[in-house]
């Protein structure tokens, strides 16, 4: 299997960051709504939503920040974001804070870290390559 050289910074970096910030804003908005209308109706469905959300967030930021140091920073910031959400929920009844939600967030981040060792780490770079071929 041929390896693709990793270019540290994507050409459309600013756009990817802006989209990532919008995604995080949407996640925060959903997390702070009294009833987000999104629930999995089975035991621990909420935890699965947390893990899935943070797998996606870390997957996004792991595509934006492709070097190890950047990914470590992204993982720490994603975890801090999850902790922030729990504190904000604690202050916004009827929502409530749950340490197990943060644990589920961390599991999602860890899953994304593993997935970033696969070709999924090249999704945004692949989009840029496709866009470059068309121009």
N, C-alpha and C positions, 0 to 999 in steps of 0.2 A: 504494500500500500504506500503510495507516494505521500510524503508529508507536505503540508502547506506551510510556507514560512510565515511566522507571526510578525505582523507589523504592529508595533506597540500602540499606535494611535490611529483610529479610523479616520478617513477623510471627512465623513459627515458627523464627527464626534459631537459637535455642539447640538446638532439636531437630535442625535440619539439621547444625549443628556436631557434635552428639553422634553422629549417624549417620556423618558423615564421619570422625570419630575412630575409630569402630568399623570402618569400611571400611579405614582405614589400619592399624589393629591386625591385621586379617585379612591384609592384604597383607604386613605384617612377619612374621607367623606363617608364612605360606606361603613367604616368601623365606628363612626361617631353618630350615625343616624339612630334615632330611637328604635326603629324597626327597619333594618335594611332590606327586608323581604327576600333574603337569600339564606336559606338554611337547609341543611341535610338532615332529614328527619329519621335519624338512627343514632344509636349510642356513639358518642364521640365524633359526630358529624362536624361539629364546630371545630374540633381539633384538626380534622382532615382539611377543612377549608383554610385554616391557618397555615398548615404545612404546604398545601398547594399554592396558596397565595405567595408565600415566602420562597417557595421553589421558583416560581415565575419571576418574582422580583430579583432574586439573586441571579437567576439565569440571565435576565436582562442586563443587570449591571456587570455580570461576569463576561458578557459579550462586549460591553462598552469598554470595560477596563480589563484588558486581556493578559497583562503581565501579572505574575504572582503577587507582587506587592500591592498592585491596584485591586486585585481580587480580595486580598486579605482586608484591605480598607473597606471595600464594598460589603463584605460579609459582616464586618463590625458595624458599619453604618446601618445595614439592614436589621441587625439585631437591636441596635439602639432605637431604630424606628419602631420595631415591635414593642419594645419596652415603653417608648413614648406613647404609643397607642393605648397600652394598658393603663398608664397613668391618666391619660385623657379620658378614657372610659370610666375610670374611677371617679372623676370629677363631673361626669355627665350622666346623671340618672336618666333613664332606667338602665343604662348600660352598667356593667361592673367589670372590675379588673380580675384577672385570673392568671396566676403564675404559670399554670399549665398551658395557657395560650402562648406564652413566651417560649416555653419548652417546645411546643409544636412549631413555632416560628423557627427555632433553632434547628429542629429536625428538617424542616423545609430548606433551610440554608445549606445544611449538610448534604441533602439530596442533590441540590443544584450544584454544589461543589464537585460531587462525583460525576454528575452529568456534563459538567464543563470539561471533563477529560475525554469526551466523545466528540464527534463532529458537530454536536449541538453548540459547541463553543464558537463555531464559525458562522452562525446564522446571519448576524449583521454584516460581517465581512463579506459573506456570500452575496447578500443583497447589494452591497457596494460594488462588488465585482460585476454583478449582472447590470447594474446601472452604468458602470464604466464601459462595458462592451457596447451598450446601446448608443452612447454618445460619440 
